[in-house]
Structures are given as C-alpha cells and as structure tokens.
Amino acid sequence: MAVIVKLGGSLAAAGTLRRWLAVVLAQGGGRCIIVPGGGDFAAGVRAAQHRLGFSDRTAHRMALLAMQQYALLLAEQAPALRPCEDDAQITAALAEGGIALWLPSRMVEADPAVAESWDVTSDSLAAWLAHRLGAARLVLVKSAPAPSPPLSPERLAALGLVDPAFPAYAARAGIPVAYCGPGEAARLAEQIGLG
C-alpha cells in the first residue's frame, strides 16, 4: 500500500530538502506519493491577499498553485519523480515502480467538500489524498523539530505544527500519521519501509 510523504515547503529554506529527497528516492520506489508543501510560494499568496484583499476562495486556488510550484522545484531536484495530476496517473506511477509527485490543483478543485480556507493547507490535503487513495500511512516531514511523544493530529494542531483542519482530515483517513523533524531521516526511511 502507498505511503504519503508530505515534504514541507520550509525544507527548501532550511537547506535540507535534498537530504529528505534522497531518503524518498532510495526507499520509496513503487510505494511513495509526495505531497508538496507551499513554502515561500504560499507565503507570497498570504502576503498578497493581506495587501490586495482578495477572497479566501481565490487565495485557496492560488495556494494550490503554490504547491504545484514547489512540486516543480522538487521535480527539478529529483528528475526521477513522476508528476501526477489524478488518481490514474498516481496508480500508474506506483505500478511502474516510480515515486508519484502530486500536483493537487485539478483533484482538489474538483471536490467542493474541501474548504476554501487557510484552515486547510497542504497538511490537510495530504490527509485528504491519503483517504482518497486508501494509503497505508501519512508521514509529515517538516523543518520544525518533532514534539515529544505521544503525538496525535490534535496535539500537532494545538502546537501550530499543522493546520486547524488537519485532525478532522486525519481522522477521516483513519491511518497512522508520523512526524519527522530535523535529523530524523532514519525515521522517514523506517516509516516508508513500514508501508
């Protein structure tokens, strides 16, 4: 079964993105689906919305495109990744032993149940995708250190490490959620291996 690996946008700014990608490339063939964060691209949307006053609906759609921009960065850094816009492309990439790189706009915009709000960011969308695809687990990779266990989606949200909607999306997915912070590449490899 597939493992969703959400690579936070902050990893690029932290200078650790290549290390995390190396783990996924070494361990994830045929099993990993990467969900890109929004990083600086999403921060630009937030700043522009504050300055220009456009709606949350427009900001949400622009933030999805920010995730896609980050995905393009990931694809350049790791050309072996297979950009995928829908379920069929993801399934085909994994079946061929590849690593799927999710481009979220088409799928998310087609689901009116996804709230067009800053309460739903790439973390919640990773859980949304996990539910949709019946993934085995979700691993969040972030530049913020992992808090001490026990971890739960609710605690991660309370600490501001994930968005407010994440606990509900994670509960709907009904799968284990792991968190990897700086220096935890071995933990990521272990989580991918558990499938």
Buried (B, 14 or more C-beta within 10 A) or exposed (E): EBBBBBBBBBBBEBEBBEBBBBBBBEBBBBBBBBBBBBBBBBBBBBEBBEEEEEEBEBBBBBBBBBBBBBBBBBBEBBEEBBBBBEEEBBBBBBEEEBBBBBBBBEBBEEEEEBEBBBBBBBBBBBBBBBBBBEBBBBBBBBBBEBBEEEBEBBBBBEEEBBBBBBBBBBEBBEBEBBBBBBEBBEBBBBBBEEB
